[in-house]
C-alpha cells in the first residue's frame, strides 16, 4: 500500500502545470487498500462490537456493542480521541436517553455531528425495526430523546442501517419492504433542505441490488461512492464488502464491485463507514461461527487505509514523469491520473490531482498493486529475490550477476541456458495486469517472461526480433500473437511492457505504445513464471543478454 509522506513538492513542479487548467469528466480512479488494522482492546471488547460510524472530523467513532455496562442487549457506544493522530479513548455508552432496554443498532453520525441516526425497535414504531434520529444543539451537549422518522421513511417491514449524506439531503438505508429485488435492498430517501420532511424512499434498482441481502450502506462525503455489505455471489465469505460508484450525484449507480480478498475473507465483513477525506475505511467483522485472527472478541472493529495509485508508469517511483502525465491529461477524465481530492478522484484531472500527487513525490513508493518485483541486484547466489512478495525465483543454470550496469542498479546476464523459475503469480484471466522489464541484446525468437503451461508474455518475435506477446484467449478461440514493428534485439537497453485492461492488449517499448488490439479475455493458466526462457523451456527460447527490473502489477500501467 502506498503511504503518503510529509515530503514537500519540489519548487517548480507545481509551476510546471498549474497554468494548464480545464474541466469535466467522470469518476473512476484507481485506488488501493492498505493493511488491515484492528482498533485494539481499548475500543474492541471480548464481546461483539460492530457497525461503526466515523464523524466528519475523525474524532468520534460510534458503534453498536453487546459489552457489559449498557442499557439493553445491543447498545450504541462512542469512542473519542483528541486528534486523528491520538489513540482512541475508552468507549462511553450513550446512556438511557438514546439506548433502550431492547436492541439499538447501526448508528450513523451526520457530517455536522448534530444528528445521530440509528435502527431500533421501539413502542409506537411502524415495523420490525425503524430508523430513528437523536439530535443535539452542539457537539458539547448531550443527545436528546430519539424521534422515529415516521411512516414515510419507515414501513411495516424491517428498515435500518442508515447512512446520511454529507449535505444531509440523502438518507440511504436497508429494507426488506415490498418492491425490492432480494431479501433486503438498499433504498434512499431525499429531502430538499435540512429540517424539511423526508420524501418517499426509492429503491436503488437492480444494478445495485441483487437477490441477496444487501445491507449497511455508507455514502462517501463526495456522494460518489456507496459501500455496503452483501452475501451475494462473487464474494469471499458469507458477507463481503462491496462498493458502487456514480459519475455525479445526478447519474445512476454502476455495477457493484467486491473490495477483494485483501479485505474480504471467510471471517465475514460488514458495516462499512468511510472517513470524510476518503482515506480510511472502517468496518466490522461479523460473528458467524468464525472470528478473524487478530481480534479481541466475537466481532471487532477494523480500519484500512485507502490510497490512490500514484506510480502511473510502473517504474517504482513518483517523479517528473507523473507530473508530465498529469499535464498531458489535464482537463480529461482519465481514471489513472484522477487521484484527488478523494483517492478515487472527482472526475477531472486538475489542480486537486497535483496537490494529491505532491505528497508522494520523492520518497519510495510502496504499491500493493506491484505483486512481484525481481530487481536482480544480488551479487551472487541461486535465488532471485522478489522484493514485492514471496515469489523468490530459483536460478537455473550459471548466471552472471552484475552489481552495476543495469538500468536500475544491478542486472543479471543470461547465457542462453539460464532462466529464473518462480511459483505461480497470477492467471491472465483473473483481471487487468501489466508486466514490465528492461532488456538488452537477445535474438529473434527468445523469450523474456513466460508462464509454464500458458503463454510467452514478453518475447522477441521469431522473424525480426520485434516485441511480441503470446498472451491470447484460450485455444478454443485462437487469435495470433500480438506483434509490434519495434525491434528490441539491437543491442541497446529497452524497457518493454505488456498490459491488459480487460478489453485491450497493449505492448510498449521505451514507454511508447507500439501496438494494441481489442481482446476481451485471456487464457486461464495457473503455471509458474519463467524469466529468460519460453513457456516450454525449449532451447531456442532461452535469452542471451541482460534482463533487469522485472515487475508484475495486478493493474494496468501506462509506461
Order of alpha helices (4+ residues) and beta strands (2+ residues): alpha-beta-beta-alpha-beta-beta-beta-beta-beta-beta-beta-beta-beta-beta-beta-beta-beta-beta-beta-beta-beta-beta-beta-alpha-alpha-beta-beta-beta-beta-beta-beta-beta-beta-beta-beta-beta-beta-beta-beta-beta-beta
